[in-house]
Amino acid sequence: MKTGFVNIFGKPNAGKSTLLNAFMDEKLAIVSPKVQTTRHRIKGILTEKDYQIIFSDTPGIIEPKYKLHEKMMQSVKGALEDADLALLLVDLYEDLAECDAIFSSLKLKVPALVVINKIEGAKGTKLEDAVNFFKEKPYAKKVVAVSALKKIGVDELLKEILSFLPEGEPFFEGDELSDLSTRFFVGELIREQIYQLYQDEIPYHTTVLVQEFKEKQTLIKITADIIVQRDTQKGILLGEKGTMIKKLGTQARLEIEKFVGNKVFLELFVKVRPKWRDNETFLKEYGYK
């Protein structure tokens, strides 16, 4: 039995959440074309008869501007400390030297695979050049190319991962997919739809707090607060005559129903909490430990 913690690192929008979902064949991490969508460390537990891999999707590595960002980077630091293997994810179209500088600064104490992502549209020698660039780096045990979105090369990457993991007993029993609660994932699915529906800065100024999660005989009743920083943002979230919040509620409910496999009654409330991203008390209340 091979077991171990495999933690995914990279710049925002490299495709870390998409890769985690591809490994798990399940939507655990929310995805959006906008950067900094992932704020928490999300673990996915992949258990088969001869291995158990605990994958961690971590927030994109950034220079912190708020206490919220500091909390996000603390979860990256925690993931560095308990990994058996690191996956250093690179968007093929990113500045490779910049990625190299970030990976070098991590000062990894465990083996690392450099994973070049988004190869589905690669032209000319672009992919070959990227592979050659990273294969000489001291932190790279191997360089693997994938398309997380199209699931190209993911099975091959899984075989490479297993070759680096130690033998041992499973850390988690049964068929758990994550160590996080359904309530957590419900909040994330609502937040994902905010990223989909609202433009510019609105998604970055909001967070979601699930206040009620009650399983009844025929459906699940969920009540959630959407937290914003200013009254003007509340107005944008609600939309004219409540049209936008209604649309958000419908789309979020459909995604939650897919996830929980049951009918859902969803109520959303928008609350203003000035400067919540820099307030230690609010951050703890909203799950940013």
SVG drawing of the C-alpha trace seen along z (x, -y; Angstrom):
<svg xmlns="http://www.w3.org/2000/svg" viewBox="-40 -52 60 55">
<polyline fill="none" stroke="black" stroke-width="0.4" points="0.0,0.0 1.5,-3.3 0.3,-6.4 1.3,-10.0 0.6,-13.7 1.0,-15.3 0.6,-19.1 0.1,-21.3 1.8,-24.7 1.9,-27.4 1.0,-30.9 -2.6,-32.0 -4.5,-30.5 -1.9,-27.8 -4.8,-25.3 -4.2,-23.8 -7.9,-23.3 -8.6,-21.9 -5.8,-19.4 -7.1,-18.3 -10.6,-17.8 -9.1,-15.8 -7.3,-13.5 -10.4,-13.0 -12.8,-12.8 -15.0,-14.9 -15.5,-18.7 -13.9,-19.4 -12.2,-22.7 -14.1,-25.6 -12.7,-27.0 -12.8,-30.3 -10.8,-32.2 -10.2,-34.9 -7.1,-34.7 -7.0,-33.9 -10.2,-31.9 -8.8,-29.3 -8.6,-30.8 -8.3,-27.6 -6.2,-24.5 -8.5,-21.8 -7.6,-18.2 -8.8,-15.4 -8.5,-11.8 -7.9,-9.4 -8.2,-5.8 -7.7,-2.7 -6.9,0.9 -3.1,0.4 -2.7,-3.3 -4.1,-6.3 -3.0,-9.8 -4.0,-12.9 -3.8,-15.8 -3.8,-19.4 -4.9,-22.3 -3.3,-25.4 -4.0,-29.1 -1.9,-30.7 1.4,-32.1 1.1,-35.9 2.5,-38.9 0.0,-39.5 -1.9,-42.8 -4.5,-42.0 -4.7,-39.8 -6.9,-37.5 -3.9,-37.1 -1.6,-36.4 -4.0,-33.6 -3.9,-32.2 -0.1,-32.2 0.0,-30.6 -2.0,-27.6 0.7,-27.4 3.4,-27.3 1.6,-24.6 1.3,-22.5 5.1,-22.9 5.8,-21.4 3.7,-18.2 4.2,-17.1 5.7,-13.8 5.9,-15.1 5.3,-18.5 3.7,-19.2 5.0,-22.5 2.4,-23.5 3.2,-25.8 1.0,-27.4 2.8,-26.8 2.1,-30.4 3.4,-32.0 6.8,-33.7 8.9,-30.6 11.7,-32.5 9.2,-34.0 7.8,-30.5 11.4,-29.3 12.1,-32.1 8.9,-31.2 9.8,-27.5 13.4,-28.2 12.1,-30.4 10.0,-27.6 13.2,-25.9 11.5,-22.5 12.7,-19.7 10.8,-17.0 11.0,-15.7 9.2,-17.8 7.7,-17.1 7.4,-20.1 4.0,-19.8 3.5,-21.9 -0.2,-22.5 -2.4,-23.7 -0.5,-21.9 -3.7,-21.2 -3.0,-24.2 0.8,-24.1 2.4,-25.0 6.0,-24.7 8.7,-24.0 7.0,-25.9 6.4,-22.7 9.8,-21.2 11.4,-24.5 9.5,-24.6 10.5,-21.0 14.1,-21.7 14.0,-24.9 12.8,-23.0 14.5,-19.7 17.9,-21.2 16.5,-22.9 17.8,-21.4 14.3,-21.1 12.8,-19.1 13.1,-15.3 11.1,-15.1 9.1,-17.3 5.6,-16.0 3.3,-17.7 -0.5,-17.6 -3.8,-19.3 -5.7,-19.2 -8.8,-20.5 -8.8,-17.8 -7.3,-15.2 -4.4,-14.6 -1.4,-13.0 -3.1,-12.9 -2.9,-9.1 0.8,-9.2 1.4,-11.8 -0.4,-9.6 2.1,-6.8 5.0,-9.1 3.5,-10.3 3.1,-6.7 6.8,-6.0 7.8,-8.6 5.4,-7.7 6.4,-5.6 4.6,-2.4 2.3,-2.7 -1.1,-2.4 -4.0,-4.6 -4.5,-7.9 -8.2,-7.9 -10.7,-5.0 -13.6,-4.3 -14.5,-6.2 -14.1,-9.8 -13.2,-12.2 -12.1,-15.1 -11.5,-16.0 -13.7,-19.1 -17.4,-19.3 -20.3,-19.4 -21.1,-22.8 -17.7,-24.1 -18.2,-22.9 -21.7,-24.5 -20.1,-27.8 -17.5,-27.4 -20.1,-26.5 -22.0,-29.7 -18.7,-31.7 -17.9,-30.1 -21.1,-31.4 -20.2,-34.9 -17.0,-34.6 -19.0,-33.5 -21.7,-36.2 -20.1,-39.3 -17.3,-41.3 -14.2,-43.2 -13.5,-43.4 -16.8,-42.1 -15.7,-38.5 -12.6,-39.5 -14.5,-41.6 -17.0,-38.8 -17.0,-35.7 -19.8,-33.2 -20.8,-31.9 -23.3,-29.0 -25.5,-29.6 -27.9,-26.7 -27.6,-23.2 -30.6,-21.1 -31.4,-17.8 -35.1,-17.2 -37.0,-14.2 -37.3,-15.5 -34.8,-18.3 -31.8,-20.1 -32.5,-23.6 -29.5,-25.9 -29.2,-29.5 -26.1,-31.5 -24.8,-35.0 -22.8,-36.7 -20.4,-39.2 -19.3,-42.3 -17.3,-45.4 -19.5,-48.3 -23.2,-49.1 -22.5,-49.8 -21.2,-46.2 -24.4,-44.9 -26.4,-46.9 -24.4,-45.2 -24.9,-41.8 -28.7,-42.2 -29.1,-43.8 -32.1,-45.9 -35.2,-44.6 -33.2,-41.6 -32.6,-40.1 -29.0,-39.3 -29.3,-37.7 -32.1,-35.6 -30.0,-34.4 -27.1,-33.7 -29.4,-31.7 -30.7,-29.6 -27.3,-28.8 -25.7,-28.1 -28.7,-25.8 -28.3,-23.8 -24.5,-23.3 -25.2,-22.4 -27.9,-19.8 -25.4,-18.1 -22.8,-18.0 -25.1,-16.7 -27.3,-14.5 -30.5,-15.9 -33.1,-18.7 -32.1,-22.0 -33.9,-25.0 -31.4,-27.9 -31.8,-31.3 -29.2,-34.0 -28.7,-37.1 -26.2,-39.9 -24.5,-41.6 -22.0,-44.5 -18.9,-44.1 -16.5,-47.0 -12.9,-45.9 -13.6,-42.3 -10.5,-41.2 -8.3,-43.0 -10.3,-42.1 -8.9,-39.2 -12.2,-38.5 -14.2,-38.4 -11.6,-36.3 -11.8,-33.7 -15.6,-33.7 -15.5,-33.2 -13.2,-30.2 -9.8,-31.8 -7.8,-30.4"/>
</svg>
